[in-house]
Amino acid sequence: MNILISFFSQTGNTEKIAMAMRDGVSRKGHSVQIERIEDKDYGMLTEYDAIFIGSACHSRDVAEPVKDFLKHLRVGEGCVVAGFVTHATVDPTGEWTNQCFNTFSKECHAKNIPFKGYFSCLGNPSPPVEEFIHTNIIKEETNFDKYLQLVKSHPDRTDLRHAQLFAEEVMSSRESDGVIVFFRKYLFSRDSTP
């Protein structure tokens, strides 16, 4: 099958996940093209059987270039789409990342494109995101240091392996109903003392 993996990455986290997905599906014999979203001509993408679209989580949603890509997305008959995001929050299903899934799902359903999966994992934040988290979410210094120790190691080997398996599973279940959703839980606990 012919697969496109198109992604938007600023810090390299989403690109690492895209490469892992490429490795996962190419070793199963699929032909894979990988491109940055900003380098891809939208138009009709009729030559692909599956498209994986990746983004960093920006302001609780996918990044603007990914939103634009999704709005203009046109695919051929039988093509399926899966989305993936990297984020800097330890709660991958919470208010800080949940809109990403909704955007992928909504845009695909509006175009009658089968939405087959969503992958989410932690990524090392950029300095502005790190500052935002420290100022607004994890204000206490000891807790923030714990958070940084955790987040700066991602995506790790386990995240990359999960990305490979996710992509393989999306391709093996193209014809079935349902959406494959993968969230990795990260162990992070805040001290309750002030």
SVG drawing of the C-alpha trace seen along z (x, -y; Angstrom):
<svg xmlns="http://www.w3.org/2000/svg" viewBox="-19 -32 35 39">
<polyline fill="none" stroke="black" stroke-width="0.4" points="0.0,0.0 1.1,-3.6 1.3,-5.7 1.9,-9.4 3.2,-10.5 3.0,-14.3 3.8,-16.2 4.5,-19.6 7.4,-19.7 9.2,-22.6 11.3,-21.0 11.8,-17.6 9.4,-15.6 6.7,-15.1 9.3,-14.3 10.8,-11.5 7.3,-10.0 6.8,-10.3 10.1,-8.5 9.1,-5.7 5.8,-5.3 7.6,-5.2 9.8,-2.4 6.9,-0.5 4.9,-0.4 7.8,-0.2 9.0,3.0 5.6,4.5 6.2,3.9 4.3,0.7 5.6,-2.1 6.0,-5.2 6.5,-8.9 7.3,-11.2 7.1,-15.0 6.8,-18.1 3.3,-19.6 4.7,-22.9 6.5,-21.2 3.4,-19.3 1.1,-20.5 -2.4,-20.0 -4.7,-19.2 -6.1,-15.8 -4.0,-13.1 -5.4,-10.3 -2.3,-8.2 -2.4,-7.2 -4.1,-4.4 -3.4,-5.9 -2.3,-9.3 -0.8,-9.8 -0.9,-13.5 1.2,-14.7 1.3,-17.9 2.6,-19.4 -0.1,-20.4 -0.5,-24.2 -2.9,-26.0 -4.8,-22.8 -5.2,-21.9 -3.2,-20.9 -0.9,-23.6 -2.3,-26.0 -0.4,-24.5 -2.1,-21.2 -5.5,-22.7 -5.0,-24.3 -3.8,-20.9 -6.9,-19.2 -9.3,-21.8 -7.9,-21.4 -7.4,-17.6 -9.0,-15.6 -8.2,-12.0 -9.0,-9.1 -11.6,-6.4 -10.6,-4.0 -8.0,-6.2 -7.9,-6.3 -6.5,-8.9 -4.8,-8.7 -3.6,-11.6 -0.7,-11.9 0.4,-14.5 3.2,-15.3 2.5,-17.4 4.1,-18.6 1.4,-17.7 1.5,-14.6 -2.3,-14.1 -2.7,-13.2 -6.5,-13.0 -7.1,-16.2 -8.1,-19.7 -4.6,-20.6 -4.6,-18.1 -8.2,-16.8 -9.1,-19.2 -6.4,-17.6 -8.3,-14.4 -11.6,-16.3 -10.0,-18.3 -8.7,-15.2 -12.0,-13.4 -14.2,-16.4 -12.3,-17.3 -12.2,-13.7 -15.9,-13.0 -16.9,-16.3 -15.2,-15.0 -16.4,-11.3 -12.8,-10.2 -12.4,-7.2 -10.6,-8.3 -8.8,-5.2 -6.6,-6.3 -5.1,-8.8 -1.7,-8.6 -0.5,-10.9 2.7,-11.0 4.8,-13.3 7.5,-15.5 10.2,-17.7 8.8,-21.3 10.2,-24.3 11.5,-27.0 8.3,-29.2 6.0,-26.2 8.2,-25.2 7.9,-28.8 4.1,-28.7 3.8,-25.4 5.9,-26.7 4.0,-30.0 0.5,-28.7 0.3,-25.0 3.1,-23.7 4.2,-26.7 5.9,-25.0 9.7,-24.7 10.2,-21.1 7.2,-19.8 8.4,-21.7 11.8,-20.1 10.2,-16.7 8.1,-17.5 11.2,-18.6 13.0,-15.5 10.2,-13.4 9.3,-15.5 12.8,-16.1 13.3,-12.4 10.5,-12.1 9.7,-10.9 11.7,-7.9 12.3,-4.5 9.0,-3.2 7.2,-6.1 8.9,-5.3 8.1,-1.6 4.5,-2.4 4.3,-4.7 5.6,-1.9 3.0,0.5 0.2,-2.1 1.0,-2.7 1.2,1.1 -2.2,1.6 -3.8,-1.2 -2.7,0.4 -3.8,3.9 -7.2,2.7 -7.9,0.4 -11.0,2.3 -12.5,2.7 -14.8,0.3 -13.6,-1.7 -10.8,-4.1 -7.6,-3.0 -6.7,-5.5 -3.4,-5.3 -2.5,-7.4 0.5,-6.6 0.0,-7.4 3.1,-9.0 3.8,-8.7 4.1,-12.1 3.0,-13.1 3.1,-16.5 4.1,-17.1 1.1,-18.2 3.2,-20.3 3.2,-24.1"/>
</svg>
